[in-house]
Amino acid sequence: MKLCIVGTGYVGLVTGTCFADLGNKVYCVDKDKVKIKKLSNSISPIYESGLDDLIRNNLKGKRLIFTDNFEKAVQDSQIIFICVGTPTRKKSNLVDLSQVLQVAKEMSKYIKSYKTIVIKSTVPITTGNQVEKILKKRVNKNLFDVISNPEFLREGEAMRDFRFPDRIVVGSDNKKVFKKMKFLYEPLIKKGAKFFCTSRRGAELIKYASNAFLATKITFINEIANLCEKIGVNVEDISVGMGSDVRIGSRFLRAGPAYGGSCFPKDTKGLVSIADKYKVDLSIVKSVIKSNQKRKILLTKRVNKILSNKIKNKKIAILGVTFKANTDDMRESSSLVLISYLLKKGALVSYYDPSGPKKELKKNKNLKFKDNLLEACKGADLVIINTEWDEFKSVDFKKAVGKNNFKIYDLRNLYNPNELKKKSIKYFSVGR
């Protein structure tokens, strides 16, 4: 099939490249000409394992085309996916839909034959209605259908999530569209993916509700971890005991930092904003948002206790600054709060992240990026493990730090406290 992907951000780029790899001809459209030029030369703007090779292979196979020619891409495609950003507006829980609505306005100029228009961006309920209304101003209603097909791609696991999805959700008020979408996704359905059809509003809400529930699981186990620390119980025992119940499940029951990234913070707020619009009190989700914000501060201030309130001039090494491993995404990462606090307290902070230095941290003059783990840890008074990258899981810290009197603050519980105690290393973790 011929597809148009509007937006070459995380969702658009992964979706477009993977659809091309399934044999479709895919136009990936973006207004950013510099970005399009880099992508046309197989240079990806995001960090995702295996994506660069897949882009290169499908460019060579002429199945993948990066372009800023929106008109040609729309007119030459059967299905058009809207994959642009939907950030939270500043100082509110409202979702900024300006990019989605602008795409609809622009697209309406070029539709001359029937198109299936798919909203893949995460959007509030009724966004499909807004897009449809914009299109109807210039396009005959018989020349398009607007449907919802939310994405469920985890950063760092996006390639696998696309190829082996748990479910494919398609929402439309025109049942004829389901057949076309099922044909598009047939290679994935044959691998075991469940193809689930619902209304357009139903699909829009499924995405928000799913992410809000996962965020709730993370927040719940983090609060239980706080209790475990007070009563001398290992939170990992609680996670295993709970997770073994098939009704609960073990995933997302790992205590650690506050959740971050591009999805959970934005989507929980987006769900609350739409509920408020309809005068429904989502008290649980509101509590999750509040608790998650408090956790960033709680774990940060524990450094005071670990260093006996003597942070000034202490050498602190932070391992991993992204919100999770296997991604370069810094959005809503707990490390931003942590680093800012330590610098204000006069600490000498260095950091290492396998995905490279971060533009978000460049403004901090007293913060140094190190090219490798050993350089970051050398001579540190405190090593903070913030992200669970594989290379942080079996470090000889005495060798890396190069002295005996240092401490480790492990926010991901990567190490066994008893093993480090045997090595006379002062070790602090979460919920244990």
Long-range contacts (C-beta under 8 A, 24 or more apart in sequence): 1-25, 1-78, 1-79, 1-183, 1-184, 2-26, 2-27, 2-76, 2-77, 2-78, 2-79, 3-27, 3-77, 3-78, 3-79, 3-80, 3-81, 3-184, 4-29, 4-73, 4-74, 4-76, 4-77, 4-79, 4-80, 4-81, 5-29, 5-81, 5-83, 6-70, 6-73, 6-80, 6-81, 6-82, 6-83, 6-84, 6-103, 6-107, 7-82, 7-83, 7-84, 7-85, 7-99, 7-103, 7-121, 8-32, 8-35, 8-36, 8-39, 8-45, 8-66, 9-46, 9-83, 9-84, 9-85, 10-46, 10-48, 10-153, 10-155, 10-158, 10-262, 10-329, 11-83, 11-120, 11-121, 11-151, 11-153, 12-81, 12-83, 12-84, 12-120, 13-39, 13-44, 13-45, 13-46, 13-51, 13-55, 14-48, 14-51, 14-153, 14-158, 14-159, 14-162, 15-81, 15-83, 15-120, 15-151, 15-153, 15-162, 16-64, 16-81, 16-83, 17-51, 17-54, 17-55, 17-58, 17-64, 18-54, 18-159, 18-162, 18-163, 19-184, 20-58, 20-61, 20-63, 20-64, 21-54, 21-57, 21-58, 21-63, 22-187, 22-188, 23-63, 24-63, 24-184, 25-63, 25-65, 26-58, 26-63, 26-64, 26-65, 27-65, 27-67, 27-72, 27-73, 27-76, 27-77, 28-64, 28-65, 28-66, 28-67, 29-67, 29-68, 29-69, 29-70, 29-73, 30-66, 30-68, 31-68, 32-68, 33-68, 36-66, 36-67, 36-68, 39-66, 40-66, 46-328, 47-326, 47-327, 47-328, 47-329, 47-355, 48-155, 48-156, 48-158, 48-159, 48-326, 48-327, 49-156, 49-159, 49-326, 50-159, 51-158, 51-159, 54-159, 70-106, 70-107, 70-110, 71-109, 71-110, 74-107, 74-110, 74-111, 74-115, 75-110, 75-111, 75-112, 75-113, 77-115, 78-115, 78-116, 78-180, 79-115, 79-116, 79-117, 79-118, 79-180, 79-184, 80-107, 80-115, 80-116, 80-117, 80-118, 81-118, 81-120, 81-149, 82-117, 82-118, 82-119, 82-120, 82-121, 82-131, 83-120, 83-121, 83-151, 84-121, 85-121, 86-121, 86-122, 86-123, 86-266, 86-270, 87-266, 88-265, 88-266, 88-269, 88-270, 92-273, 93-269, 93-270, 93-272, 93-273, 93-276, 94-270, 94-273, 95-123, 95-124, 95-266, 95-269, 95-270, 95-273, 97-123, 97-124, 97-127, 97-130, 100-127, 100-131, 101-130, 101-131, 101-134, 104-130, 104-131, 104-134, 104-135, 105-134, 107-135, 108-134, 108-135, 108-137, 108-138, 108-139, 109-138, 111-135, 111-138, 111-139, 111-143, 111-144, 112-143, 113-143, 114-142, 114-143, 114-144, 115-143, 115-144, 116-144, 116-145, 116-147, 116-177, 116-180, 116-181, 117-144, 117-145, 117-146, 117-147, 118-147, 118-148, 118-149, 118-181, 119-146, 119-147, 119-148, 119-149, 119-204, 120-149, 120-150, 120-151, 122-150, 122-151, 122-207, 122-208, 122-211, 122-263, 122-266, 122-267, 122-270, 123-148, 123-204, 124-204, 124-208, 124-270, 124-273, 124-274, 125-201, 125-204, 125-205, 125-208, 125-274, 126-201, 126-204, 126-274, 127-204, 128-171, 128-200, 128-201, 128-204, 145-172, 145-174, 145-176, 145-177, 146-200, 147-171, 147-172, 147-174, 147-177, 147-181, 147-200, 147-203, 148-172, 148-200, 148-201, 148-203, 148-204, 149-181, 149-203, 150-203, 150-204, 150-206, 150-207, 151-207, 152-207, 152-210, 155-261, 155-262, 155-324, 155-326, 155-327, 155-329, 156-324, 156-325, 156-326, 156-327, 157-326, 162-188, 163-188, 163-191, 164-188, 164-191, 164-192, 164-193, 165-193, 166-193, 166-194, 167-193, 167-194, 167-195, 167-196, 168-193, 168-194, 168-195, 168-196, 169-196, 169-198, 169-203, 169-206, 169-207, 170-195, 170-196, 170-197, 170-198, 170-203, 171-197, 171-198, 171-199, 171-200, 171-201, 171-202, 171-203, 171-204, 171-206, 172-197, 172-199, 172-200, 173-199, 173-200, 207-267, 208-267, 208-270, 208-271, 208-274, 209-271, 211-263, 211-264, 211-267, 211-268, 212-267, 212-268, 212-271, 212-282, 212-285, 212-288, 214-252, 214-264, 215-259, 215-264, 215-267, 215-268, 215-285, 215-288, 215-292, 216-284, 216-285, 216-288, 217-251, 217-252, 217-253, 218-252, 218-254, 218-259, 218-264, 218-292, 219-259, 219-288, 219-291, 219-292, 219-295, 221-252, 221-253, 221-254, 221-255, 222-255, 222-256, 222-258, 222-291, 222-292, 222-295, 223-291, 224-255, 224-431, 225-255, 225-430, 225-431, 226-298, 226-431, 228-255, 228-431, 228-432, 229-430, 229-431, 229-432, 234-431, 234-432, 235-430, 235-431, 235-432, 236-413, 236-431, 236-432, 238-431, 254-412, 254-413, 255-413, 255-430, 255-431, 256-388, 256-411, 256-412, 256-413, 256-430, 257-295, 257-296, 257-299, 257-334, 257-386, 257-411, 257-412, 258-292, 258-293, 258-295, 258-296, 258-299, 258-334, 259-292, 259-323, 259-332, 260-323, 260-324, 260-331, 260-332, 260-333, 260-334, 261-323, 261-324, 261-327, 261-329, 261-331, 261-332, 261-333, 262-329, 262-331, 262-332, 264-332, 265-289, 265-292, 265-331, 265-332, 295-334, 296-334, 296-337, 296-338, 297-337, 299-334, 299-338, 299-411, 299-430, 300-334, 300-337, 300-338, 300-341, 301-341, 302-409, 302-428, 303-338, 303-341, 303-342, 303-382, 303-384, 303-409, 306-382, 306-407, 306-409, 306-428, 307-381, 307-382, 307-407, 311-342, 311-345, 311-346, 311-347, 312-345, 312-346, 312-347, 313-346, 313-347, 313-348, 314-347, 314-348, 314-381, 314-382, 315-347, 315-348, 315-350, 315-379, 315-380, 315-381, 315-382, 316-342, 316-347, 316-348, 316-349, 316-350, 316-380, 316-381, 316-382, 316-383, 316-384, 317-349, 317-350, 317-351, 317-352, 317-370, 317-376, 317-377, 317-380, 317-382, 317-383, 317-384, 318-349, 318-350, 318-351, 318-352, 318-376, 318-384, 318-386, 319-351, 319-352, 319-353, 319-373, 319-376, 319-377, 319-383, 319-384, 319-385, 319-386, 319-387, 319-389, 319-392, 320-352, 320-353, 320-354, 320-385, 320-386, 320-387, 320-388, 320-389, 320-392, 321-351, 321-353, 321-358, 321-361, 321-386, 321-387, 322-353, 322-355, 322-358, 322-387, 323-387, 324-387, 324-388, 325-387, 325-388, 325-389, 325-390, 326-389, 327-355, 328-353, 328-355, 328-356, 328-358, 330-358, 330-360, 330-361, 334-386, 334-411, 335-386, 335-387, 336-360, 336-361, 338-384, 338-386, 339-364, 339-367, 340-364, 343-367, 350-375, 350-376, 350-380, 351-376, 352-376, 353-387, 353-389, 354-389, 354-391, 373-400, 374-400, 377-401, 378-402, 379-403, 380-406, 381-405, 381-406, 381-407, 382-406, 382-407, 382-408, 382-409, 383-407, 383-408, 383-409, 384-408, 384-409, 384-411, 385-409, 385-410, 385-411, 385-412, 385-414, 386-411, 386-412, 387-412, 388-412, 388-414, 397-425, 398-423, 398-425
